[in-house]
Amino acid sequence: MERQAVVTYPQGLPQVLHMSDGEFAEALSFYAAAKLYELGRLSAGKAASLAQMTRMDFLRRLADVGVPAINLRDEEVEAEIQAARELAQ
């Protein structure tokens, strides 16, 4: 079951940003999904679902807002580096 959230904003804000009301709503969904992904609160798949796009389209679009598509914590990066070193031996 899908749920909706309501965001209140000043009348005319989308037009100030040179967007239609629909484009503004899509942008809000994407920005929320991107931020939740960046914070590690949502997986790429769940964030893409929130943004109503495919996982690949979501990951590609992250670069537009400066969010890395590969979102690993420091310990995960270290584990990947160690695994790569072990494979190289």
C-alpha positions in Angstrom: 0.0 0.0 0.0 1.4 3.4 -1.0 1.2 6.4 1.3 1.5 10.1 0.5 3.3 12.9 2.3 2.1 16.5 1.9 4.7 19.3 1.5 3.5 22.9 2.0 5.3 25.5 -0.1 4.6 29.1 -1.1 2.4 29.7 -4.1 4.5 30.4 -7.2 7.7 28.7 -5.9 7.8 26.2 -8.8 7.6 29.1 -11.2 10.4 31.0 -9.4 12.5 27.9 -10.0 11.4 27.8 -13.7 9.5 24.5 -13.1 5.9 23.4 -13.6 4.0 22.2 -10.6 4.6 18.6 -11.8 8.3 19.1 -12.3 8.6 20.6 -8.9 6.8 17.6 -7.3 9.1 15.2 -9.1 12.1 17.1 -8.1 11.1 17.1 -4.4 10.6 13.3 -4.6 14.0 12.8 -6.2 15.8 15.2 -3.8 14.3 13.5 -0.7 15.2 10.1 -2.1 18.8 11.2 -2.9 19.3 12.6 0.5 17.9 9.5 2.3 20.2 7.4 0.1 23.2 9.6 0.8 22.6 9.3 4.6 22.4 5.5 4.3 18.7 5.5 5.4 17.5 3.9 2.1 19.0 1.4 -0.3 19.3 2.5 -3.9 16.3 0.3 -4.8 14.1 1.8 -2.2 15.2 5.4 -2.9 14.6 4.8 -6.6 11.1 3.6 -5.8 10.5 6.7 -3.7 11.7 8.9 -6.6 9.4 6.8 -8.9 12.2 5.8 -11.3 14.3 2.8 -12.1 17.3 2.0 -9.9 19.7 2.6 -12.8 18.1 6.0 -13.7 18.2 7.0 -10.0 21.9 6.0 -9.7 22.8 7.9 -12.9 20.9 11.0 -11.8 22.7 11.1 -8.4 25.7 12.8 -10.0 23.5 15.7 -10.9 23.1 16.6 -7.2 26.7 15.6 -6.1 25.7 12.3 -4.4 28.1 9.4 -5.0 26.3 6.4 -6.5 28.5 4.1 -4.5 27.6 4.8 -0.9 29.9 2.8 1.3 30.8 3.5 4.9 34.6 3.7 5.7 34.6 0.2 7.2 33.0 -1.2 4.0 35.6 0.5 1.8 38.3 -1.0 3.9 36.7 -4.5 3.6 36.5 -4.1 -0.2 40.1 -3.0 -0.4 41.2 -5.9 1.7 39.1 -8.4 -0.4 40.7 -6.9 -3.6 44.2 -7.3 -2.2 43.5 -11.0 -1.3 42.2 -11.7 -4.8 45.3 -10.1 -6.3 47.6 -12.5 -4.5 
